[in-house]
Amino acid sequence: MKTKKTFDAVKMMRDIRDKHHEQYKANPELRQKRLSEIKKRYAHKIKT
């Protein structure tokens, strides 16, 4: 089933995932840094 789409969300997410994978493979500490920043930003929304 092919459709003509101007925007493909699945392809976009795959591209983002692959880009992040390459970045984290080159610099594993970057993942932990980004996760800690996200936790700080959304600490009030995270239930413990």
N, C-alpha and C positions, 0 to 999 in steps of 0.2 A: 504494500500500500504506500505509494509515493504521493506526496502532496507538495505543492510549490509554496514554500514558506519563505518569508523575508527574514524571519528571526527563528533560529533554532536553539532553544534553551538547553537541550541535552548536549549539543556540541559545545556550547559556551561553557557549560559546567565541566565537561571533559577537558577542555583546554585549560581552564583555571586549575583543575586538579593536577594536570600534568605539569603545569608551570610551577605550582607549589611543590610538587614532588621533586622536581629538579633543584629548586632553591634549597629545600631541606636536606637533600642528598649532599649538596655542596657545603652546607653549613647547618649541622644538626642543632646547634644552640639557638638558631633563629626560631625554630618551632616552639621551643620552651619560652623564649622571650615573648613571642606573639601571643601564646596562650596565657601567660601571666598578665599581659596588658589587657586582654579580653576579660579575664577574671576580675581585674581591678575596675574596669569600665562597667561591668554588669554585676558587681558584687551585691548591690541592693536587690537585684531580681533573682539571684541564686538562692534557693532555699537550702538550709542546712538541716 
